[in-house]
Structures are given as C-alpha cells and as structure tokens.
Amino acid sequence: MAVVKGLILTVLLVMLIGSAMAVIYVKYHTRLMFIEIQKQEAALDQFEVEWGQLQLELTTLTEENQLELLARDKLKLVVPQRDKIIYIKP
C-alpha cells in the first residue's frame, strides 16, 4: 500500500511539475506575442502618420493645380520663359 501511495505521489508530482512548466511556457509565449503586437501597433501608427502626410500633400498639389488652371483661364496668366526670369538675391 505504501508503494502504491508513493507511486501515486510521484505521478502527481511529475504532473504538477509538467503543469508548472506548461504555465511558464505559455506565459513566455504570451509575452513574446504581446511584444510583437506592440511593434506592429507602432508601425501602424507610423503608417497612419505617413498616410495623413500623403493625403495632405495630395490635397495641396490638387489645390495648386486648380489655382494654376484658374490663373491661366480667367486671368490669362502664363509661366514666363526661362530666360525672362530674373532672380533677386536678398
């Protein structure tokens, strides 16, 4: 009877240690995944900032094109030739 109790106790101890190792492994893996998620979120934030800047640039370029068309059509303005431009140094 004592041998059976010792055997059961040994099996339970091995199961307890195995369970503890599994908990440690899962916790470690979870932390690695959390770190990866944080990196991806930081990259996403950077891409969103870049997207906003590109949208602003697109809007600016579109407005400049509209202004140029308005100046050409309604005001009859033209871009001067390269040799007619005079640069003034400050």
Buried (B, 14 or more C-beta within 10 A) or exposed (E): EEEEEEEEEEEEEEEEEEEEEEEEEEEEEEEEEEEEEEEEEEEEEEEEEEEEEEEEEEEEEEEEEEEEEEEEEEEEEEEEEEEEEEEEEE
